[in-house]
Structures are given as C-alpha cells and as structure tokens.
Amino acid sequence: MAFHSFGSDPISCHAWNKDGSQVAISPNNHLVRIYQKIDDTWSQIHELREHNGRITGIDWAPNSNQIVTCAVDRNAYVWTLRDGVWKPTLVLLRINRAATCVKWSPQENKIAVGSGSLTISICYFEKENNWWISKHIKKSIRSTVLSLTWHPNNILLAAGSCDFHCRIFSAYIKEIEDKPSATLWGTKMPFGELLYERGENGGWVHGISFSPSGQCLAWVDHNSSVYVADSAHDKEVTALRTHHLPFLAVLFVNERRLAAAGHDCAPYLFSYSGPGQLELISKMESEKQVTRSATSAMQHFRNLDRKAGQDSEGEEVGTLHQNSISQLSAVDSDLSGVSTFSSGGMDGALVVWSSQN
C-alpha cells in the first residue's frame, strides 16, 4: 500500500502507463497532468490542454504510449508522444451530449466512448484519411452510459447506465478485424448486437468489470450492491446487498476476487466462488494507515472542504482517503489478473493497493 497526495483538488479520473512509472490525472477540470516519480517524489512532466470542458475519462493504452481522453465538451482525443511533446488527434464521436467514460480495447485498435446521448461510440483509426471515426451502438440504451469494460476477446463490450441496466454488446468492426468466434455470451455478433441485458438493479450502474478470462461480469450500482453474472452457468446472476454506502467502481483482480469502492472512502475485497457464492472478505483498511502531522488552521478548513461537510472537532475520516473513491485502475496486471491497483479520490489522493491483501 502506498499513499500519494496530488493536492486538494478532486481526482475525477486517472490512468497509468504500461510499467506504472507515470500516471495521468485530471484534477476535476479540463486539464490532464502527467506525473513521474523521481526520488520518491511525484513531479509533473507534462500538461495536456485541448479540451474546453471537464474531463470525464482517461485511459492509457495497455501496450503502447498513447492516451485517450474524453470530456463534457463532447470530444475525445488520442494523444501520442512525439519528440517529447504530446500531440492530440481528434476522435469523431458524433454525439450531442457530454462524453462520460472511455476505454481502449485490449488490442488497442478500438476505443469505446460512453455518453449522455444514449449512445456508445466505437471508434477506430481509418488509415486512408488518417483520422479516428466512429460507429454508434444505440440498441436498448435509455439513459446516460456511466461505465464501460472490454471483454478480453476484443469484441464484446459491457456497459452500465443510468437506466439501471447492465448490457453486453458486440463491438465487432468488420473493416479492421476478422470475424469473431462464438463465446459463452453469444454466438452471432454483428456490430451493435445486444447479447446480454440485466435490468433488475436498484440504481445507476456506476462501475463494471469483466473477469480476466471474460467468463464473469461484475457490476455495482447505487443500491450498495455487488452483482456477478456467470456465462459458464447460463448467465446466472449472484447479487450481494451490503450495508455500506454506494459503490462507484469495481475491478476484478483475478478470476475469483474483485474489489469495489465508493462513498465509504475505502476499497472492499469480495470473493466469488460460483453461483450464489459471493461474499465480502474484508475492508482493505480498518484504521487510517498513514501518519499525518498536526494540521494548521488552514489545513483544518481544507479537510472540512474535502469531506464536504462540517466537523466541529476537526477529526479526519479514519481511512486513507478522506472523501469518496471515484475510480479503481489497474497498475500492474497480466493475463491472470491484477497484482496492484490504485484508487483515485475526491480528496486529491491516489492510493496503490496490493490485491493480495
């Protein structure tokens, strides 16, 4: 576990490069700041300025040095490092509402962008014209798309939205890839085909994640619940209602374990052993595990602002994060799972966790 503070501004989204040596962070505005750790200190080495609205999603390509960003300005950009400078290329999303989330596909040949226009844009690079173009998935989506995750086969895409639904679509683009083989989630996969839909959730679907093999799909909603659908068992869904505040993010760390985090300011580790066997293992911290020096009067008021409330005694929340966790992101991962992951919070902190805890 490692605690890193990047100021008092909320971290709305973040992403790591391939080897975990650099991190891209948006401090809840139109900027992306890239930091590198030098002598145990995070130093800002780049600042990306192209969006004119608050950035809502960042993803660093898993195997190359490319970053994709999206924002409420309805735009997305692919950033490439050339001669020490990050150069943006506009992605033609063709949407009329804010972009809300973005994900590279595992093979880095496609980008998925969710939005408030009841649409998922599947974007790919057209070499003839040297630009990123998009196709739209609209089937059955009745509200803003909040979360996205790619299946390991690079074809299937799962989405969670404000209409309380979790769905899996085919994002097969015949112009750039071979015809996909059948999966447990579906056999016929023309572009935009709806392969799975679950609409019995109790709130907005904030976070969603495929297991490393793609057999299971997990999601969390505003009903403080965790769900796992298992394609190897007729897509049976196992639900676990918790007494915690709502979760905002979920991440499979291996085939049978997943982490979830949100308004309770700490990640929780869950175990899934099969249909009907989903249980909470532990909170990943029980008491605050970092020592902070005595706070000045100014720092006291900053802490109150971070917690978005009043505290007559100036007590801090008994967790590393002092406000909601908005995102979980893999730091070190391979085909078998995630060994370390990070949590970004509305308190401006970034914490790196070991999934072995």
C-alpha positions in Angstrom: 0.0 0.0 0.0 1.3 3.5 -0.9 -0.4 6.8 -0.3 0.2 9.7 -2.7 -1.3 13.2 -2.5 -1.7 15.4 -5.5 -3.2 18.5 -3.8 -6.7 19.3 -2.6 -8.4 19.2 -6.0 -10.6 16.1 -6.6 -9.1 13.4 -8.9 -12.0 12.9 -11.3 -10.1 10.2 -13.3 -6.7 8.8 -13.7 -4.7 6.2 -15.7 -1.2 4.5 -15.5 1.3 3.9 -18.3 2.4 0.3 -19.1 5.1 0.0 -16.4 3.4 2.1 -13.8 6.2 4.7 -13.8 3.9 7.5 -14.9 0.3 8.5 -14.1 -2.1 10.8 -15.9 -4.5 12.7 -13.7 -7.3 15.1 -14.3 -8.0 17.4 -11.3 -11.7 17.7 -12.0 -11.2 20.3 -14.8 -10.3 20.5 -18.4 -6.6 19.6 -17.9 -4.6 16.3 -17.8 -1.4 16.4 -15.8 1.2 13.6 -16.2 3.4 12.8 -13.3 6.5 10.8 -13.0 8.0 9.5 -9.7 11.6 10.9 -9.2 13.4 10.2 -5.9 10.2 9.2 -4.1 8.5 12.5 -5.2 5.9 12.8 -7.9 6.9 15.5 -10.4 4.7 16.9 -13.1 6.3 16.4 -16.5 3.5 17.2 -19.0 0.2 19.0 -19.1 -2.3 18.2 -21.8 -4.5 21.1 -22.9 -7.1 20.6 -25.6 -10.5 20.1 -24.0 -12.6 23.1 -23.1 -14.8 21.2 -20.6 -14.3 19.0 -17.6 -12.5 15.7 -18.4 -14.6 12.7 -17.5 -12.4 9.8 -18.7 -8.7 8.9 -19.2 -7.3 5.6 -20.5 -3.6 4.8 -21.2 -3.2 2.2 -23.9 -2.1 -1.1 -22.3 0.9 -1.8 -24.5 1.8 1.5 -26.2 2.4 5.1 -25.3 -1.0 6.5 -26.3 -3.6 8.2 -24.1 -7.2 8.8 -24.9 -9.3 11.4 -23.1 -13.0 12.4 -23.2 -14.9 15.3 -21.7 -18.2 17.1 -21.3 -17.3 19.2 -24.3 -18.5 16.2 -26.4 -15.0 15.5 -27.7 -12.3 12.8 -27.4 -8.7 12.9 -28.2 -6.0 10.4 -28.8 -2.6 11.7 -27.5 0.7 10.5 -28.9 4.1 11.4 -27.6 6.3 12.8 -30.4 9.7 14.4 -29.8 8.9 14.9 -26.1 5.5 16.6 -26.8 2.0 15.0 -26.5 0.1 15.6 -29.7 -3.7 15.3 -29.8 -5.7 13.8 -32.6 -9.5 14.4 -32.6 -11.8 11.4 -32.5 -15.0 12.0 -34.4 -17.6 10.9 -31.9 -20.7 12.5 -33.5 -22.6 12.9 -30.2 -24.7 15.8 -28.9 -24.3 15.3 -25.2 -21.3 15.0 -22.9 -18.9 12.1 -23.2 -18.8 10.3 -19.8 -16.3 7.4 -20.0 -13.7 6.0 -22.3 -11.8 2.7 -22.7 -9.1 1.3 -25.0 -9.8 -2.2 -26.4 -7.3 -4.9 -25.3 -5.6 -4.9 -28.8 -5.6 -1.0 -28.9 -7.3 -0.9 -32.3 -10.6 0.4 -31.0 -11.9 2.9 -28.4 -15.3 2.9 -26.7 -16.8 6.1 -25.5 -20.0 6.4 -23.4 -22.1 9.5 -23.4 -25.2 11.2 -22.3 -26.7 10.9 -25.8 -27.9 7.3 -25.2 -25.0 6.2 -27.3 -21.8 4.3 -27.2 -19.3 5.4 -29.9 -17.0 2.6 -31.1 -14.0 4.4 -32.7 -11.3 3.0 -34.9 -8.5 4.5 -37.0 -9.1 5.0 -40.7 -5.7 4.9 -42.3 -6.9 6.3 -45.7 -7.9 9.6 -44.1 -5.6 9.5 -41.1 -8.3 10.0 -38.5 -10.4 8.3 -35.9 -14.0 7.6 -36.9 -16.9 6.0 -35.0 -19.9 3.8 -35.3 -22.7 4.0 -32.8 -24.3 1.4 -30.5 -27.8 2.6 -29.5 -29.9 -0.5 -29.1 -31.9 -0.5 -25.8 -29.9 2.3 -24.2 -32.4 4.6 -22.5 -30.2 6.9 -20.4 -26.6 8.1 -19.9 -23.8 5.5 -20.1 -21.7 5.7 -16.9 -19.2 2.8 -17.2 -17.6 0.6 -19.8 -15.4 -2.5 -19.9 -14.0 -4.6 -22.7 -14.0 -8.4 -22.8 -10.6 -10.0 -23.3 -11.5 -11.1 -26.8 -11.5 -7.5 -28.0 -15.0 -7.9 -29.4 -17.5 -7.8 -26.6 -18.2 -4.6 -24.7 -20.2 -4.3 -21.4 -21.9 -1.0 -20.3 -23.6 0.2 -17.2 -26.0 3.2 -17.4 -28.4 5.4 -15.6 -31.4 3.4 -16.7 -30.5 0.8 -14.0 -29.3 -1.7 -16.7 -26.2 -3.6 -17.4 -25.7 -4.7 -21.0 -23.2 -6.6 -23.2 -22.9 -5.6 -26.9 -20.9 -6.8 -29.9 -18.4 -4.2 -31.0 -17.1 -6.2 -33.9 -16.0 -3.9 -36.8 -15.5 -5.9 -40.0 -13.4 -3.2 -41.6 -10.5 -3.8 -39.2 -10.8 -7.3 -37.7 -11.5 -10.9 -38.5 -14.9 -12.5 -37.9 -15.1 -13.4 -34.2 -15.6 -16.9 -32.9 -18.5 -17.9 -30.7 -18.4 -17.1 -26.9 -20.4 -18.2 -23.9 -22.1 -14.7 -24.0 -23.3 -15.2 -27.6 -22.6 -16.8 -31.0 -23.8 -14.3 -33.6 -22.1 -11.0 -33.2 -22.8 -8.4 -35.9 -21.9 -4.8 -34.8 -24.2 -3.5 -32.1 -25.9 -6.8 -31.3 -27.3 -6.9 -27.7 -26.1 -10.2 -26.2 -27.0 -9.7 -22.6 -29.2 -7.4 -20.5 -29.9 -7.2 -16.8 -32.4 -4.6 -15.6 -33.3 -5.6 -12.1 -30.8 -3.5 -10.4 -31.6 -0.9 -7.7 -29.9 2.2 -9.1 -27.5 3.7 -11.6 -24.8 1.2 -12.6 -21.7 3.1 -11.7 -18.9 0.5 -12.3 -18.5 -2.6 -14.4 -15.7 -5.2 -14.9 -15.0 -8.4 -16.8 -13.0 -11.2 -15.1 -9.6 -11.9 -16.7 -11.0 -14.8 -18.7 -14.2 -13.0 -19.6 -16.3 -15.7 -18.1 -17.8 -13.4 -15.4 -19.1 -9.9 -15.4 -19.3 -7.8 -12.2 -21.1 -4.5 -11.7 -22.0 -2.2 -8.8 -25.0 0.2 -8.5 -26.3 2.9 -6.4 -28.2 0.4 -4.3 -25.0 -0.5 -2.4 -25.0 -3.9 -4.1 -22.4 -6.0 -6.0 -23.5 -8.3 -8.8 -21.7 -11.1 -10.7 -23.1 -12.7 -13.9 -21.5 -16.1 -14.8 -21.6 -17.1 -18.5 -20.5 -20.6 -17.7 -23.7 -21.2 -15.6 -26.3 -19.9 -18.1 -25.5 -16.3 -17.2 -26.9 -16.7 -13.7 -26.6 -13.6 -11.6 -25.4 -13.6 -8.0 -26.3 -10.4 -6.0 -24.9 -9.2 -2.7 -26.6 -6.3 -0.9 -24.3 -4.6 1.5 -24.9 -2.1 4.4 -22.2 0.2 3.0 -22.6 3.5 1.2 -23.0 3.1 -2.6 -20.0 1.8 -4.6 -18.8 3.8 -7.6 -16.2 1.4 -9.0 -15.5 -2.3 -9.3 -12.5 -4.3 -10.6 -11.8 -8.0 -11.0 -8.3 -8.6 -9.5 -8.3 -12.3 -10.5 -10.8 -14.9 -11.6 -12.4 -15.2 -8.2 -11.8 -11.9 -6.4 -13.0 -8.4 -7.0 -12.5 -5.0 -5.4 -15.2 -2.4 -5.0 -15.0 1.2 -3.7 -17.1 4.3 -3.5 -18.6 6.7 -0.9 -17.3 4.7 2.1 -13.8 6.0 1.2 -12.1 2.6 1.2 -11.9 -0.4 -1.1 -13.6 -3.7 -0.1 -12.5 -7.1 -1.3 -15.1 -9.7 -2.4 -14.8 -13.4 -3.3 -16.9 -15.2 -5.9 -16.7 -19.0 -6.0 -19.7 -19.7 -8.2 -23.5 -19.0 -8.5 -24.8 -18.0 -5.1 -21.3 -17.7 -3.6 -20.5 -14.1 -3.4 -19.2 -12.8 -0.1 -17.4 -9.8 1.4 -13.8 -10.9 2.5 -12.6 -7.7 4.1 -12.3 -4.0 4.1 -8.8 -3.2 2.7 -8.1 -0.9 5.7 -9.7 -0.9 9.1 -8.0 2.2 10.5 -6.1 5.0 8.9 -2.7 3.6 8.0 -0.8 6.8 7.4 0.6 9.3 9.8 -0.1 13.0 9.2 1.5 15.8 11.0 -0.5 18.2 13.1 -2.7 20.4 10.9 -2.7 24.1 10.8 -5.9 26.2 10.9 -5.8 26.5 7.1 -5.3 22.7 6.7 -8.2 22.2 9.1 -10.6 24.1 6.7 -9.2 22.3 3.7 -10.0 18.9 5.4 -13.6 20.1 6.0 -13.9 21.1 2.4 -12.6 17.7 1.3 -15.3 15.9 3.3 -17.9 18.3 2.0 -19.3 18.7 5.5 -18.8 20.3 8.9 -16.8 18.7 11.7 -16.7 20.7 14.9 -13.7 18.8 16.3 -11.7 18.7 13.0 -11.5 14.9 13.1 -10.4 13.3 9.9 -12.1 10.2 8.4 -10.5 7.1 9.7 -9.3 5.9 6.3 -6.5 6.9 3.9 -9.0 8.6 1.6 -10.8 11.5 3.1 -13.6 11.5 0.6 -15.3 9.3 -1.9 -13.3 7.0 -4.2 -14.3 7.7 -7.8 -12.2 5.2 -9.7 -10.2 1.9 -9.4 -7.5 1.4 -12.0 -5.0 -1.5 -12.6 -1.4 -0.6 -12.0 0.4 -3.9 -12.5 -1.5 -6.6 -14.4 -1.2 -9.6 -16.8 -3.5 -12.2 -18.3 -4.1 -13.8 -15.0 -5.2 -10.7 -13.2 -4.2 -7.6 -11.3 -1.5 -7.6 -8.7 -1.7 -3.9 -7.7 -4.4 -1.4 -8.4 -5.0 2.3 -7.5 -7.9 4.2 -6.1 -8.4 7.9 -7.0 -10.4 10.0 -4.6 -12.3 13.3 -4.4 -9.8 14.3 -1.8 -6.9 14.6 -4.3 -5.3 11.4 -3.1 -4.1 8.3 -5.0 -3.5 5.1 -3.1 -1.9 2.0 -4.6 -3.1 -1.3 -3.1 -1.9 -4.9 -3.3 -4.7 -7.3 -4.4 -3.1 -9.9 -2.2 -4.3 -8.2 1.0 
